[in-house]
């Protein structure tokens, strides 16, 4: 059955193993030859047909690519917001796992393996300069705007019209850095700091 029209607007953030400035934004070779980490979305306003998806979160964690990001071979796990009801959970699953088309549908062929789906409380944190997420006691990230070199005081490094745009085509990306990332989900266990983190608005729709 064809998915209804859907749209999600809000914010997204990531924390990954690449150096600051993440080459995956330009589909270039990741720092380690692959990218591993966490990608999270906060839906401020969303719908799946007539079903509201307002104020719900989603986190994916995984190892992305053997070589360039868009070469595929992704191994991914999904955590959906515990506070979503059964209908909302199914809608989130269909959207973010690509069954409902749109951006995530185009990325679906890149996924080699889904290691699991969980439902948990997801705490979303964002003020003007810092961002992060927390899932129970086993996963937490703390990141913020990159400051250094010739970045003006109070300024931000932004990418406009990014070739790989997690927030949707044409949405700006703020480049940041991870102060602390501790991820323990499914079979993945990562700990790092002073690595890449990005943040931005999102507006994504389908099918």
Secondary structure, DSSP 8 states (H G I E B T S, - for coil): -----EEEEEEEEEEESS-TT-GGGGT---TTSSEEEEEEEEEEEEEETTEE-TTEEEEEEEEE-SSSGGG--EEEEEEEETTS-HHHHHHHHHHHTTTT-HHHHHHGGGEEEEEEEEEE-EEEEE-SSEEEEEETTTEEEEEEE---TT--TT--EEESS-SS-TT-TT--EEEEEEEEEEEEETTEEEEESSEEEEEEEEEEEE-
